[in-house]
Amino acid sequence: MKKHTIYINAGHGSIDPATGKYMTFPTHGKFYEYEGRGYTAYEGVTNRIFAMLFEQAMQNTGIRIVRTYHRINDMDNYQRTQIANADFMRTRPDKALWLSWHSNAFGMQSKGQSQAPRGYSIFTSEGETTADSCAKLILDETELATAKRFGIMFRKDMRDNNPDFDINFDELTLTYMPAVLIENLFFTNYDDATLLLNKDYQQAVIQATKTAVLKWFEL
Ligand SMILES: [Zn+2]
């Protein structure tokens, strides 16, 4: 039987239940809190919801799951990729994938954020890589499952004839395995931030991602 591994990342830090403090590096230069209509969104928290639901959904598929993130604390992306790379070198899977959960951000002001961009997009490192086909499968399945049903906009970069955006984020270039990063909606948009906490949306995204990943692993 072939050995398959998925290295799951959930971006940033989470809320420490002991102190209530949001444990995310401020140096990432992003807007992590959305405050409008009495609502605050924490990207690191919703990233972990999707990462955990995905991990649960992948049980009994024959794919081994390795977490590269801390339950609460933030870690730099180099550290996270080294957890994956060390495991990869030790266990030598036949096929492996780095899958990272994030949500996108726009602007630094909470006021008027409901007008800010919305939508789902997916990233791989620059150039044609073995991650491109996986990113396309995930985007296509997720679009099919959520675009009409939840009114989600799918952002695509078709300049290189595939729908993912190419960007050399550390976590996409430092991994020894193909790496895909999901920007699951914009947490800086009120309607998107609300969807991230919607259980029906969560399940639709998770099932679509699972279907896509199983296809990519040819299972
Ligand atoms: Zn993020």
Residues whose N, C-alpha, C, O or C-beta is under 5 A from the ligand:
A	BS01	ZN	G11 H102 S103
